[in-house]
């Protein structure tokens, strides 16, 4: 697809051209820029809550912002808004069929 700088992208309900996007969203050396390459993929995201409590969530990565990600839960299809700064690990699935598999069988 050709790079069209006049193409509009929807960000936070504001219309912004890709050339006006912050570098953290476009450059893969930053976490949001890296994760944007995997929108639509099944992911397991592990969060550090407090100083020693880890929790994970599994879902399809729908959106990545400068300080958040949005997952569609595989358990109930609800949307889950997540703080990007609490993320410690992200496992990205290579399997496209896995979305329809019950979460206890995922093994990720």
MOPAC internal coordinates of N, CA, C and O (Angstrom, degrees):
PM7 1SCF
backbone

  N    0.0000 0     0.00 0     0.00 0    0    0    0
  C    1.4380 1     0.00 0     0.00 0    1    0    0
  C    1.5216 1   108.42 1     0.00 0    2    1    0
  O    1.2310 1   118.96 1   -49.05 1    3    2    1
  N    1.3213 1   119.59 1   130.95 1    3    2    1
  C    1.4637 1   121.25 1  -178.24 1    5    3    2
  C    1.5243 1   111.12 1   -67.00 1    6    5    3
  O    1.2310 1   121.21 1   -30.17 1    7    6    5
  N    1.3259 1   115.29 1   149.83 1    7    6    5
  C    1.4485 1   121.17 1   177.93 1    9    7    6
  C    1.5177 1   108.68 1   -81.38 1   10    9    7
  O    1.2310 1   120.33 1   -69.51 1   11   10    9
  N    1.3180 1   116.98 1   110.49 1   11   10    9
  C    1.4622 1   122.59 1  -177.37 1   13   11   10
  C    1.5196 1   108.77 1  -112.86 1   14   13   11
  O    1.2310 1   120.14 1   -73.70 1   15   14   13
  N    1.3204 1   117.34 1   106.30 1   15   14   13
  C    1.4525 1   120.93 1  -177.86 1   17   15   14
  C    1.5184 1   112.63 1   -69.40 1   18   17   15
  O    1.2310 1   119.28 1   169.42 1   19   18   17
  N    1.3253 1   118.97 1   -10.58 1   19   18   17
  C    1.4542 1   121.85 1   177.56 1   21   19   18
  C    1.5216 1   112.23 1   -90.91 1   22   21   19
  O    1.2310 1   120.45 1   174.10 1   23   22   21
  N    1.3384 1   116.74 1    -5.90 1   23   22   21
  C    1.4566 1   121.38 1   179.42 1   25   23   22
  C    1.5305 1   108.66 1   -71.43 1   26   25   23
  O    1.2310 1   120.07 1   -46.09 1   27   26   25
  N    1.3245 1   117.47 1   133.91 1   27   26   25
  C    1.4608 1   121.66 1  -179.14 1   29   27   26
  C    1.5186 1   110.50 1   -91.14 1   30   29   27
  O    1.2310 1   120.95 1   -35.64 1   31   30   29
  N    1.3241 1   115.78 1   144.36 1   31   30   29
  C    1.4494 1   123.16 1   176.86 1   33   31   30
  C    1.5149 1   107.17 1  -123.29 1   34   33   31
  O    1.2310 1   120.00 1   -43.03 1   35   34   33
  N    1.3427 1   117.61 1   136.97 1   35   34   33
  C    1.4542 1   120.99 1  -179.27 1   37   35   34
  C    1.5258 1   109.78 1   -86.77 1   38   37   35
  O    1.2310 1   120.22 1   -60.52 1   39   38   37
  N    1.3198 1   117.19 1   119.48 1   39   38   37
  C    1.4595 1   123.64 1   176.81 1   41   39   38
  C    1.5165 1   109.25 1  -132.23 1   42   41   39
  O    1.2310 1   120.65 1   -58.65 1   43   42   41
  N    1.3360 1   116.36 1   121.35 1   43   42   41
  C    1.4638 1   121.03 1   175.70 1   45   43   42
  C    1.5299 1   112.46 1    49.46 1   46   45   43
  O    1.2310 1   120.24 1  -138.87 1   47   46   45
  N    1.3035 1   117.15 1    41.13 1   47   46   45
  C    1.4659 1   123.76 1   179.57 1   49   47   46
  C    1.5260 1   113.43 1    64.03 1   50   49   47
  O    1.2310 1   119.51 1  -166.95 1   51   50   49
  N    1.3148 1   118.54 1    13.05 1   51   50   49
  C    1.4627 1   122.50 1   173.56 1   53   51   50
  C    1.5129 1   108.01 1  -112.72 1   54   53   51
  O    1.2310 1   119.94 1   -40.65 1   55   54   53
  N    1.3153 1   117.72 1   139.35 1   55   54   53
  C    1.4517 1   120.96 1   177.70 1   57   55   54
  C    1.5213 1   108.30 1   -85.60 1   58   57   55
  O    1.2310 1   120.98 1   -58.58 1   59   58   57
  N    1.3263 1   115.72 1   121.42 1   59   58   57
  C    1.4572 1   121.54 1  -176.61 1   61   59   58
  C    1.5157 1   108.73 1  -136.59 1   62   61   59
  O    1.2310 1   120.33 1   -42.86 1   63   62   61
  N    1.3201 1   116.98 1   137.14 1   63   62   61
  C    1.4584 1   119.61 1   176.13 1   65   63   62
  C    1.5186 1   108.69 1   -77.78 1   66   65   63
  O    1.2310 1   119.91 1   -26.35 1   67   66   65
  N    1.3426 1   117.78 1   153.65 1   67   66   65
  C    1.4589 1   120.93 1  -179.30 1   69   67   66
  C    1.5313 1   112.70 1   -55.37 1   70   69   67
  O    1.2310 1   119.57 1   148.68 1   71   70   69
  N    1.3158 1   118.42 1   -31.32 1   71   70   69
  C    1.4673 1   119.89 1  -179.61 1   73   71   70
  C    1.5203 1   111.84 1   -70.66 1   74   73   71
  O    1.2310 1   119.72 1   162.19 1   75   74   73
  N    1.3386 1   118.15 1   -17.81 1   75   74   73
  C    1.4609 1   121.95 1   178.34 1   77   75   74
  C    1.5256 1   112.68 1   -96.25 1   78   77   75
  O    1.2310 1   119.89 1   179.80 1   79   78   77
  N    1.3317 1   117.81 1    -0.20 1   79   78   77
  C    1.4594 1   121.12 1   179.63 1   81   79   78
  C    1.5215 1   109.67 1   -71.38 1   82   81   79
  O    1.2310 1   120.04 1   -35.47 1   83   82   81
  N    1.3379 1   117.53 1   144.53 1   83   82   81
  C    1.4642 1   119.63 1   176.48 1   85   83   82
  C    1.5233 1   110.93 1   -61.96 1   86   85   83
  O    1.2310 1   120.65 1   -31.77 1   87   86   85
  N    1.3146 1   116.35 1   148.23 1   87   86   85
  C    1.4634 1   120.84 1  -179.00 1   89   87   86
  C    1.5259 1   111.85 1   -59.86 1   90   89   87
  O    1.2310 1   119.88 1   149.27 1   91   90   89
  N    1.3325 1   117.84 1   -30.73 1   91   90   89
  C    1.4633 1   120.13 1  -179.97 1   93   91   90
  C    1.5239 1   112.32 1   -62.51 1   94   93   91
  O    1.2310 1   120.05 1   158.12 1   95   94   93
  N    1.3465 1   117.51 1   -21.88 1   95   94   93
  C    1.4622 1   121.14 1   178.44 1   97   95   94
  C    1.5187 1   113.24 1   -94.06 1   98   97   95
  O    1.2310 1   119.95 1   164.57 1   99   98   97
  N    1.3198 1   117.69 1   -15.43 1   99   98   97
  C    1.4583 1   120.48 1  -175.50 1  101   99   98
  C    1.5243 1   113.75 1  -111.49 1  102  101   99
  O    1.2310 1   120.02 1   158.99 1  103  102  101
  N    1.3273 1   117.56 1   -21.01 1  103  102  101
  C    1.4601 1   121.73 1  -176.38 1  105  103  102
  C    1.5238 1   108.86 1  -102.33 1  106  105  103
  O    1.2310 1   120.29 1   -56.69 1  107  106  105
  N    1.3199 1   117.05 1   123.31 1  107  106  105
  C    1.4691 1   121.24 1  -174.66 1  109  107  106
  C    1.5242 1   113.52 1   -73.08 1  110  109  107
  O    1.2310 1   118.87 1  -179.49 1  111  110  109
  N    1.3296 1   119.75 1     0.51 1  111  110  109
  C    1.4659 1   119.47 1   172.94 1  113  111  110
  C    1.5228 1   110.72 1   -76.38 1  114  113  111
  O    1.2310 1   120.16 1   166.67 1  115  114  113
  N    1.3388 1   117.30 1   -13.33 1  115  114  113
  C    1.4615 1   122.51 1   176.15 1  117  115  114
  C    1.5243 1   108.95 1  -102.64 1  118  117  115
  O    1.2310 1   120.61 1   -32.20 1  119  118  117
  N    1.3173 1   116.44 1   147.80 1  119  118  117
  C    1.4703 1   120.84 1  -177.33 1  121  119  118
  C    1.5303 1   112.88 1   -54.47 1  122  121  119
  O    1.2310 1   118.64 1   130.22 1  123  122  121
  N    1.3454 1   120.19 1   -49.78 1  123  122  121
  C    1.4762 1   117.98 1   179.33 1  125  123  122
  C    1.5313 1   112.89 1   -60.87 1  126  125  123
  O    1.2310 1   119.83 1   138.75 1  127  126  125
  N    1.3162 1   117.93 1   -41.25 1  127  126  125
  C    1.4589 1   120.97 1   178.69 1  129  127  126
  C    1.5152 1   111.93 1   -62.93 1  130  129  127
  O    1.2310 1   120.48 1   140.23 1  131  130  129
  N    1.3241 1   116.68 1   -39.77 1  131  130  129
  C    1.4608 1   121.36 1   177.82 1  133  131  130
  C    1.5250 1   110.53 1   -65.33 1  134  133  131
  O    1.2310 1   120.30 1   131.01 1  135  134  133
  N    1.3380 1   117.02 1   -48.99 1  135  134  133
  C    1.4625 1   120.48 1  -176.30 1  137  135  134
  C    1.5234 1   112.64 1   -66.06 1  138  137  135
  O    1.2310 1   119.66 1   151.25 1  139  138  137
  N    1.3285 1   118.26 1   -28.75 1  139  138  137
  C    1.4695 1   120.63 1   179.01 1  141  139  138
  C    1.5293 1   111.50 1   -60.82 1  142  141  139
  O    1.2310 1   119.80 1   156.39 1  143  142  141
  N    1.3207 1   117.99 1   -23.61 1  143  142  141
  C    1.4689 1   121.45 1   177.06 1  145  143  142
  C    1.5261 1   112.53 1   -69.20 1  146  145  143
  O    1.2310 1   120.08 1   166.18 1  147  146  145
  N    1.3295 1   117.45 1   -13.82 1  147  146  145
  C    1.4634 1   121.43 1  -174.24 1  149  147  146
  C    1.5199 1   112.93 1  -116.99 1  150  149  147
  O    1.2310 1   119.76 1  -161.18 1  151  150  149
  N    1.3229 1   118.07 1    18.82 1  151  150  149
  C    1.4668 1   120.92 1   175.89 1  153  151  150
  C    1.5277 1   108.33 1   -60.11 1  154  153  151
  O    1.2310 1   121.06 1   -47.13 1  155  154  153
  N    1.3250 1   115.58 1   132.87 1  155  154  153
  C    1.4590 1   121.85 1  -177.88 1  157  155  154
  C    1.5119 1   113.16 1    96.95 1  158  157  155
  O    1.2310 1   119.96 1   169.95 1  159  158  157
  N    1.3235 1   117.67 1   -10.05 1  159  158  157
  C    1.4664 1   121.82 1   180.00 1  161  159  158
  C    1.5240 1   110.78 1   -90.16 1  162  161  159
  O    1.2310 1   121.01 1   -27.86 1  163  162  161
  N    1.3149 1   115.68 1   152.14 1  163  162  161
  C    1.4540 1   122.07 1   172.58 1  165  163  162
  C    1.5190 1   108.19 1   -76.30 1  166  165  163
  O    1.2310 1   120.53 1   -49.56 1  167  166  165
  N    1.3373 1   116.59 1   130.44 1  167  166  165
  C    1.4609 1   120.77 1  -178.20 1  169  167  166
  C    1.5179 1   110.37 1  -134.52 1  170  169  167
  O    1.2310 1   121.57 1   -26.91 1  171  170  169
  N    1.3186 1   114.61 1   153.09 1  171  170  169
  C    1.4651 1   121.87 1   167.61 1  173  171  170
  C    1.5182 1   104.94 1  -113.86 1  174  173  171
  O    1.2310 1   120.56 1   -58.79 1  175  174  173
  N    1.3312 1   116.53 1   121.21 1  175  174  173
  C    1.4559 1   121.72 1  -177.39 1  177  175  174
  C    1.5252 1   107.85 1  -113.56 1  178  177  175
  O    1.2310 1   120.87 1   -51.82 1  179  178  177
  N    1.3406 1   115.94 1   128.18 1  179  178  177
  C    1.4602 1   121.45 1   179.41 1  181  179  178
  C    1.5205 1   108.88 1  -107.67 1  182  181  179
  O    1.2310 1   121.26 1   -50.50 1  183  182  181
  N    1.3318 1   115.19 1   129.50 1  183  182  181
  C    1.4521 1   122.68 1  -176.23 1  185  183  182
  C    1.5178 1   110.40 1  -113.74 1  186  185  183
  O    1.2310 1   120.44 1   -37.37 1  187  186  185
  N    1.3280 1   116.76 1   142.63 1  187  186  185
  C    1.4565 1   122.33 1   171.49 1  189  187  186
  C    1.5177 1   106.97 1   -95.22 1  190  189  187
  O    1.2310 1   120.66 1   -63.32 1  191  190  189
  N    1.3248 1   116.34 1   116.68 1  191  190  189
  C    1.4533 1   122.60 1   179.08 1  193  191  190
  C    1.5277 1   106.93 1  -107.94 1  194  193  191
  O    1.2310 1   120.09 1   -63.07 1  195  194  193
  N    1.3154 1   117.43 1   116.93 1  195  194  193
  C    1.4584 1   120.87 1  -175.36 1  197  195  194
  C    1.5172 1   110.06 1    74.89 1  198  197  195
  O    1.2310 1   120.80 1    38.91 1  199  198  197
  N    1.3300 1   116.08 1  -141.09 1  199  198  197
  C    1.4628 1   119.55 1  -176.36 1  201  199  198
  C    1.5242 1   113.95 1  -100.57 1  202  201  199
  O    1.2310 1   119.67 1   158.14 1  203  202  201
  N    1.3372 1   118.23 1   -21.86 1  203  202  201
  C    1.4710 1   118.30 1  -177.09 1  205  203  202
  C    1.5252 1   114.21 1  -149.54 1  206  205  203
  O    1.2310 1   119.55 1  -160.36 1  207  206  205
  N    1.3203 1   118.46 1    19.64 1  207  206  205
  C    1.4585 1   121.40 1   179.98 1  209  207  206
  C    1.5269 1   109.47 1  -108.50 1  210  209  207
  O    1.2310 1   120.51 1   -65.61 1  211  210  209
  N    1.3293 1   116.63 1   114.39 1  211  210  209
  C    1.4644 1   121.85 1   178.00 1  213  211  210
  C    1.5313 1   108.93 1  -101.29 1  214  213  211
  O    1.2310 1   120.81 1   -44.82 1  215  214  213
  N    1.3256 1   116.07 1   135.18 1  215  214  213
  C    1.4595 1   121.94 1   173.58 1  217  215  214
  C    1.5169 1   108.03 1  -132.11 1  218  217  215
  O    1.2310 1   120.63 1   -32.59 1  219  218  217
  N    1.3270 1   116.40 1   147.41 1  219  218  217
  C    1.4628 1   118.23 1   178.08 1  221  219  218
  C    1.5158 1   110.52 1  -122.74 1  222  221  219
  O    1.2310 1   121.85 1   -23.04 1  223  222  221
  N    1.3204 1   114.06 1   156.96 1  223  222  221
  C    1.4566 1   122.53 1   176.31 1  225  223  222
  C    1.5253 1   107.42 1  -136.55 1  226  225  223
  O    1.2310 1   121.30 1   -38.37 1  227  226  225
  N    1.3348 1   115.13 1   141.63 1  227  226  225
  C    1.4600 1   121.29 1   179.18 1  229  227  226
  C    1.5184 1   107.98 1  -117.27 1  230  229  227
  O    1.2310 1   120.80 1   -46.50 1  231  230  229
  N    1.3145 1   116.07 1   133.50 1  231  230  229
  C    1.4569 1   119.59 1   178.31 1  233  231  230
  C    1.5135 1   111.08 1  -176.13 1  234  233  231
  O    1.2310 1   121.40 1    -1.71 1  235  234  233
  N    1.3086 1   114.93 1   178.29 1  235  234  233
  C    1.4586 1   121.42 1   176.97 1  237  235  234
  C    1.5233 1   107.09 1   -89.85 1  238  237  235
  O    1.2310 1   120.74 1   -51.74 1  239  238  237
  N    1.3203 1   116.18 1   128.26 1  239  238  237
  C    1.4609 1   121.68 1   179.60 1  241  239  238
  C    1.5233 1   108.85 1   -71.81 1  242  241  239
  O    1.2310 1   120.60 1   -63.70 1  243  242  241
  N    1.3315 1   116.46 1   116.30 1  243  242  241
  C    1.4631 1   121.11 1  -176.42 1  245  243  242
  C    1.5143 1   113.21 1  -102.33 1  246  245  243
  O    1.2310 1   120.25 1   143.41 1  247  246  245
  N    1.3296 1   117.12 1   -36.59 1  247  246  245
  C    1.4592 1   120.49 1  -173.66 1  249  247  246
  C    1.5194 1   109.40 1  -152.33 1  250  249  247
  O    1.2310 1   121.01 1   -32.61 1  251  250  249
  N    1.3382 1   115.67 1   147.39 1  251  250  249
  C    1.4644 1   121.61 1   176.47 1  253  251  250
  C    1.5170 1   107.81 1  -132.71 1  254  253  251
  O    1.2310 1   121.05 1   -54.71 1  255  254  253
  N    1.3170 1   115.60 1   125.29 1  255  254  253
  C    1.4580 1   121.58 1   175.11 1  257  255  254
  C    1.5114 1   109.77 1  -113.81 1  258  257  255
  O    1.2310 1   120.19 1     4.61 1  259  258  257
  N    1.2989 1   117.24 1  -175.39 1  259  258  257
  C    1.4611 1   121.68 1  -178.88 1  261  259  258
  C    1.5260 1   111.85 1   -64.59 1  262  261  259
  O    1.2310 1   119.73 1   148.62 1  263  262  261
  N    1.3321 1   118.13 1   -31.38 1  263  262  261
  C    1.4629 1   120.53 1  -176.03 1  265  263  262
  C    1.5218 1   113.37 1  -131.08 1  266  265  263
  O    1.2310 1   119.66 1  -167.96 1  267  266  265
  N    1.3272 1   118.26 1    12.04 1  267  266  265
  C    1.4604 1   120.29 1  -177.38 1  269  267  266
  C    1.5270 1   110.74 1  -152.09 1  270  269  267
  O    1.2310 1   121.58 1   -16.22 1  271  270  269
  N    1.3311 1   114.57 1   163.78 1  271  270  269
  C    1.4603 1   122.11 1   166.70 1  273  271  270
  C    1.5225 1   106.98 1  -131.73 1  274  273  271
  O    1.2310 1   120.75 1   -22.29 1  275  274  273
  N    1.3233 1   116.17 1   157.71 1  275  274  273
  C    1.4607 1   121.73 1   175.42 1  277  275  274
  C    1.5227 1   107.35 1  -122.76 1  278  277  275
  O    1.2310 1   121.24 1   -52.86 1  279  278  277
  N    1.3441 1   115.22 1   127.14 1  279  278  277
  C    1.4628 1   122.30 1   177.18 1  281  279  278
  C    1.5142 1   109.15 1  -113.01 1  282  281  279
  O    1.2310 1   120.45 1   -33.21 1  283  282  281
  N    1.3357 1   116.74 1   146.79 1  283  282  281
  C    1.4629 1   121.19 1   167.17 1  285  283  282
  C    1.5175 1   105.74 1   -99.07 1  286  285  283
  O    1.2310 1   120.94 1   -64.53 1  287  286  285
  N    1.3245 1   115.82 1   115.47 1  287  286  285
  C    1.4591 1   122.52 1  -176.32 1  289  287  286
  C    1.5226 1   111.03 1   -60.90 1  290  289  287
  O    1.2310 1   120.51 1   -40.89 1  291  290  289
  N    1.3361 1   116.64 1   139.11 1  291  290  289
  C    1.4649 1   120.09 1   176.82 1  293  291  290
  C    1.5237 1   110.91 1   -80.25 1  294  293  291
  O    1.2310 1   119.93 1   158.81 1  295  294  293
  N    1.3346 1   117.74 1   -21.19 1  295  294  293
  C    1.4602 1   120.07 1  -178.89 1  297  295  294
  C    1.5227 1   112.19 1   -72.91 1  298  297  295
  O    1.2310 1   120.47 1   135.08 1  299  298  297
  N    1.3508 1   116.70 1   -44.92 1  299  298  297
  C    1.4557 1   118.67 1  -172.19 1  301  299  298
  C    1.5310 1   113.77 1  -137.85 1  302  301  299
  O    1.2310 1   119.49 1  -171.75 1  303  302  301
  N    1.3205 1   118.58 1     8.25 1  303  302  301
  C    1.4664 1   124.38 1   178.54 1  305  303  302
  C    1.5244 1   114.17 1    65.10 1  306  305  303
  O    1.2310 1   119.98 1  -168.16 1  307  306  305
  N    1.3388 1   117.65 1    11.84 1  307  306  305
  C    1.4575 1   120.32 1   175.22 1  309  307  306
  C    1.5201 1   110.02 1   -73.26 1  310  309  307
  O    1.2310 1   120.78 1   -21.80 1  311  310  309
  N    1.3287 1   116.11 1   158.20 1  311  310  309
  C    1.4589 1   120.97 1   175.26 1  313  311  310
  C    1.5201 1   109.22 1   -88.41 1  314  313  311
  O    1.2310 1   121.14 1   -40.47 1  315  314  313
  N    1.3264 1   115.42 1   139.53 1  315  314  313
  C    1.4536 1   121.59 1  -179.75 1  317  315  314
  C    1.5200 1   108.35 1  -125.19 1  318  317  315
  O    1.2310 1   120.66 1   -63.63 1  319  318  317
  N    1.3201 1   116.34 1   116.37 1  319  318  317
  C    1.4677 1   123.58 1   178.92 1  321  319  318
  C    1.5231 1   107.02 1   -91.56 1  322  321  319
  O    1.2310 1   119.80 1   -54.41 1  323  322  321
  N    1.3366 1   117.98 1   125.59 1  323  322  321
  C    1.4572 1   121.91 1  -171.91 1  325  323  322
  C    1.5296 1   111.19 1  -125.53 1  326  325  323
  O    1.2310 1   120.82 1   -39.22 1  327  326  325
  N    1.3155 1   116.04 1   140.78 1  327  326  325
  C    1.4534 1   123.10 1   176.28 1  329  327  326
  C    1.5261 1   109.14 1   -74.08 1  330  329  327
  O    1.2310 1   120.17 1   -59.32 1  331  330  329
  N    1.3096 1   117.27 1   120.68 1  331  330  329
  C    1.4638 1   121.24 1  -175.97 1  333  331  330
  C    1.5334 1   111.74 1   -68.26 1  334  333  331
  O    1.2310 1   120.28 1   153.75 1  335  334  333
  N    1.3402 1   117.07 1   -26.25 1  335  334  333
  C    1.4611 1   120.46 1  -175.58 1  337  335  334
  C    1.5268 1   112.80 1   -76.89 1  338  337  335
  O    1.2310 1   119.65 1   165.33 1  339  338  337
  N    1.3430 1   118.27 1   -14.67 1  339  338  337
  C    1.4599 1   121.61 1   176.78 1  341  339  338
  C    1.5228 1   112.05 1   -90.41 1  342  341  339
  O    1.2310 1   119.98 1   172.13 1  343  342  341
  N    1.3384 1   117.65 1    -7.87 1  343  342  341
  C    1.4629 1   121.23 1  -178.14 1  345  343  342
  C    1.5241 1   110.09 1   -71.37 1  346  345  343
  O    1.2310 1   121.01 1   -48.94 1  347  346  345
  N    1.3280 1   115.67 1   131.06 1  347  346  345
  C    1.4676 1   121.23 1   175.66 1  349  347  346
  C    1.5208 1   111.92 1  -112.70 1  350  349  347
  O    1.2310 1   119.92 1   144.49 1  351  350  349
  N    1.3345 1   117.75 1   -35.51 1  351  350  349
  C    1.4634 1   121.49 1  -179.04 1  353  351  350
  C    1.5236 1   109.30 1  -142.02 1  354  353  351
  O    1.2310 1   120.95 1   -35.77 1  355  354  353
  N    1.3359 1   115.79 1   144.23 1  355  354  353
  C    1.4643 1   121.90 1   174.06 1  357  355  354
  C    1.5202 1   107.59 1  -132.57 1  358  357  355
  O    1.2310 1   120.96 1   -55.92 1  359  358  357
  N    1.3213 1   115.76 1   124.08 1  359  358  357
  C    1.4562 1   121.72 1   174.28 1  361  359  358
  C    1.5166 1   106.95 1  -104.39 1  362  361  359
  O    1.2310 1   120.37 1   -54.67 1  363  362  361
  N    1.3234 1   116.89 1   125.33 1  363  362  361
  C    1.4635 1   122.54 1  -176.07 1  365  363  362
  C    1.5208 1   108.11 1  -109.48 1  366  365  363
  O    1.2310 1   120.51 1   -57.30 1  367  366  365
  N    1.3226 1   116.63 1   122.70 1  367  366  365
  C    1.4610 1   121.55 1  -177.61 1  369  367  366
  C    1.5251 1   110.75 1   -78.05 1  370  369  367
  O    1.2310 1   120.85 1   -40.09 1  371  370  369
  N    1.3172 1   115.97 1   139.91 1  371  370  369
  C    1.4621 1   122.16 1   173.80 1  373  371  370
  C    1.5191 1   111.89 1   -90.19 1  374  373  371
  O    1.2310 1   120.08 1   167.52 1  375  374  373
  N    1.3267 1   117.45 1   -12.48 1  375  374  373
  C    1.4615 1   121.84 1  -175.33 1  377  375  374
  C    1.5155 1   110.80 1   -89.17 1  378  377  375
  O    1.2310 1   120.26 1   -54.67 1  379  378  377
  N    1.3189 1   117.10 1   125.33 1  379  378  377
  C    1.4632 1   120.38 1   179.20 1  381  379  378
  C    1.5232 1   111.57 1   -83.04 1  382  381  379
  O    1.2310 1   119.34 1   155.51 1  383  382  381
  N    1.3284 1   118.87 1   -24.49 1  383  382  381
  C    1.4563 1   121.86 1  -177.78 1  385  383  382
  C    1.5104 1   112.24 1   -79.00 1  386  385  383
  O    1.2310 1   120.00 1   167.36 1  387  386  385
  N    1.2994 1   117.60 1   -12.64 1  387  386  385
  C    1.4559 1   122.32 1  -170.04 1  389  387  386
  C    1.5253 1   113.33 1   -69.73 1  390  389  387
  O    1.2310 1   119.53 1   161.46 1  391  390  389
  N    1.3295 1   118.50 1   -18.54 1  391  390  389
  C    1.4642 1   120.92 1  -177.64 1  393  391  390
  C    1.5203 1   111.90 1   -59.97 1  394  393  391
  O    1.2310 1   119.61 1   146.95 1  395  394  393
  N    1.3155 1   118.36 1   -33.05 1  395  394  393
  C    1.4575 1   121.31 1  -177.94 1  397  395  394
  C    1.5278 1   112.96 1   -88.09 1  398  397  395
  O    1.2310 1   119.84 1  -177.67 1  399  398  397
  N    1.3159 1   117.91 1     2.33 1  399  398  397
  C    1.4506 1   122.67 1  -179.85 1  401  399  398
  C    1.5283 1   109.59 1   -86.77 1  402  401  399
  O    1.2310 1   119.46 1   -43.99 1  403  402  401
  N    1.3403 1   118.64 1   136.01 1  403  402  401
  C    1.4756 1   119.69 1   176.32 1  405  403  402
  C    1.5319 1   110.49 1   -56.00 1  406  405  403
  O    1.2310 1   120.48 1   -35.85 1  407  406  405
  N    1.3366 1   116.68 1   144.15 1  407  406  405
  C    1.4592 1   121.17 1  -172.40 1  409  407  406
  C    1.5234 1   112.86 1   -61.53 1  410  409  407
  O    1.2310 1   119.16 1   149.20 1  411  410  409
  N    1.3488 1   119.21 1   -30.80 1  411  410  409
  C    1.4552 1   119.85 1   179.67 1  413  411  410
  C    1.5261 1   112.07 1   -69.26 1  414  413  411
  O    1.2310 1   119.55 1   163.66 1  415  414  413
  N    1.3370 1   118.46 1   -16.34 1  415  414  413
  C    1.4501 1   122.10 1   178.83 1  417  415  414
  C    1.5264 1   112.71 1   -96.53 1  418  417  415
  O    1.2310 1   120.33 1   174.54 1  419  418  417
  N    1.3287 1   116.97 1    -5.46 1  419  418  417
  C    1.4596 1   119.61 1  -174.77 1  421  419  418
  C    1.5106 1   112.69 1   -67.00 1  422  421  419
  O    1.2310 1   120.46 1   139.20 1  423  422  421
  N    1.3108 1   116.72 1   -40.80 1  423  422  421
  C    1.4554 1   119.39 1   179.90 1  425  423  422
  C    1.5150 1   114.22 1    68.55 1  426  425  423
  O    1.2310 1   120.63 1  -160.97 1  427  426  425
  N    1.3403 1   116.41 1    19.03 1  427  426  425
  C    1.4669 1   118.15 1   175.95 1  429  427  426
  C    1.5013 1   109.24 1  -114.40 1  430  429  427
  O    1.2310 1   120.10 1   180.00 1  431  430  429

